[in-house]
Each structure stands twice: as C-alpha cells, then as structure tokens.
Amino acid sequence: GSLSEDDEEDNDFYDKQFQSTGDIQVHIQQQHKHNWASNLAWRYTLHTLQSLGPTFVKLGQWAATRRDLFPVHLCNRLAELHDMARTHDAQHTTEALAEAFGEDYESRGLRIMNDSILGSGSAAQVHKGMLAIGNGTERVVAIKVLHPHTRFLVERDLAGGC
C-alpha cells in the first residue's frame, strides 16, 4: 500500500522534527489538546489494549511502527504504547527477585534502588539496581522483572482456543 500525499508529508514532518517518541507525544498532546472526544476515545483504546494483555500491547506497538500499512495519525497514537505502559508494584518486584535469587538476594549483593523504575513495557519493567562485585565495590545494573502473570497471558492469547 502506498501512502497518500498527506501521510507522506506527515511522515516527512515527523522524521525531520522529532528525535524520540517522547517528542512525538508532546506534539500529539499539543495538536489534539482541544479535541477532548478524540483524546477520550484514544485513552479508552490504549487502556483496552493494555487490559487485554501483553500480546495485544505488542501488536499495538508493532502497528505503531508500520506507517507503510497504517495511517500516520493511528501510528502516532499507538506509539504511546512504547513507553507509557503500566507498571507493577514494588511488592511483585521483591517477590520475583526472591523467587529467582533466593530470599537473601540483598545480603548476597543485589539491591534495587529506591524509585528505580527506568521503563515499563508490554511484558516487563526495568529497574536500576546495584550489584556487589567484590572488594566492596558495586556496579550499576539493570534488572528486568516480568509483569505478574505475563507467561500465562501470552500463552492464553496465543493458544487461540484450540
């Protein structure tokens, strides 16, 4: 499918003007701030995709990158799924680390920094942490923790009722 002239102009505009999806989101918010009905519908759409689970979020993220297949305005709105995913609570992170590394993971040299969420995606979130590497020194590390029930949700979505 070829792009319409308007979509090609939009693509050129976005390619030249914005360095990140964050820049695009600021532009979208400014462009659409007076269109409350459209914003409400998109918030509902994005909320619904996130509620359906990681498989649907991932499909939305994929669609956001396919300006050759979908209208630019759709891709721009779906791009919010790249870095505006829901986060899970600290208790889940603590439980997941204890399950993976043992209850004593902190005394063994792995700790999560306070307010350490670096990002959250469709299936997991990443925390800033510290890892003891010997001689009293520590190294900054990224710790990726799956969201609750991710494996079950993906398997359910991909089973297709067979």
N, C-alpha and C positions, 0 to 999 in steps of 0.2 A: 504494500500500500504506500502510495506516495502522499506526501504532506501537502495540505493546502498552502496557499501563499501566506495566509495569516499565521498558520502554525510554523512555517519556515521562518517567518520574521520573529515570532516568539522564541523559537529555538536559538536564532542568532542573538537575540536580545539577552536571553538567559546565559548563553555561553560566554558572551562578552562582559556582562555586568556582574556576575556572581561567581565567587570563588568557592562557596560551600553551600550545602543545603540550608544552613542557618541563615545565610544571606537571602536565599530564595524565600524562606519562610517569613522573614521580615518584610520583604517586598509583597508577598501574598497578603500578609496581615494588613499592610497599608493599602493595598489595592482593593481589598474586599471589606475593609472595616465598616463601611456603611451598608453593606449588603447582609443584614442580620439573618435573613431567611436562608440564604445560601450557606452562610457560616454555620448555622444551626444544623442544616442538613448534612454538611460535611463532618461536623463534630459527631453526629449520630452515626454516620457511615464509618468513620475511623474507630469509634467506640465499639461498634458492632463487629468490625473485623478483629479488633483486639479481643473481644469477648468470645469469638469463635475459636480462638486459639492460635498457636504459633504457625501452623501450616497456612492459615488464611492471611496472617500478617506477612509471612514470607511471600505469598503470592501477590499481595498488595505492594510490597517492596519491589518485587520483580517488575510489576506493571509500571511502577513509577520510573523505572529506568528505560522503558521501551517507548520513547517518543516517536519511533518509527511505526508503532502499531496503534497508539492511543493518542487522543488529543492532548496537547501540551497542558491545558488547564487541569485535566484529570491527573496527569503525571505529577504536576506541581503539588497538588493536594495530597496525593498518595505518598509523596516524598516525606511528608511529616512522619510516616511510619518508620523511617530510617533512624531517627534519633529522638523520638518522643514516645517511646514505648513505656509501658507501665513498669514500675519497679516492684520487687517483692520486699517484705520486711526483713529487718536485721535478724530476727529470730530464725527465720528459714536459712539465712546465710550461715549462722552459727551452727545450726543442726546439720547442714550439708557438709560443712568443714569437719565437724566432729565425726560424722559418718565416714568421710573419705580418709581422714588422717588420724583419727582417734580423739577421744575426749581431751587429751592433754596436748593438743596441737599447739596451743600458745606457749606452753612450757618447753616445747620442742623447737621453738624458734619461728613460728609462723603467726603473724598477727595482722589483723585488719585495722586500718587507720580509721579514726572517727570521721564521719561524714565522707566516706571514701568512695561513693559510687561514681565511677568515671563514665559509665554509659550503661544503657539497658537496651536490649534488642528483643527480637521475637522469641528467642528461646532462653536467653540468659542475661545476666548483668555482670559487669566487670567492676571490681573493687581495687583500690590501691591498698597494697599491703607491704609488710616488711618481712624479710626472711633472714634469719641469722645464718651467716656463712662461716663462722669460726673467728677466733681471735677477737671476739667482742664486736665484730663489725656486722653490719646489716646491709642488705641490698633491697632497694625498692623493687617490688614485683607487682604484676597484675594478676588478680585472682578472679577467674571466671566461674560463676556459680549458676547452674541451670535454675530456671524458674520452677516453682512447685508443679509437679505433675506433667512436666514437658514431655517426657518419654511416652506416657500414657496418651496424652492428647495427640501427639504426632501419629502414634500407631493407630489410634482410633480414626483419625482423619484419613489416613492412607489405606485403611482396611476396606473402605468403600462398601461396607455392608455385605461382603462375600460370605 
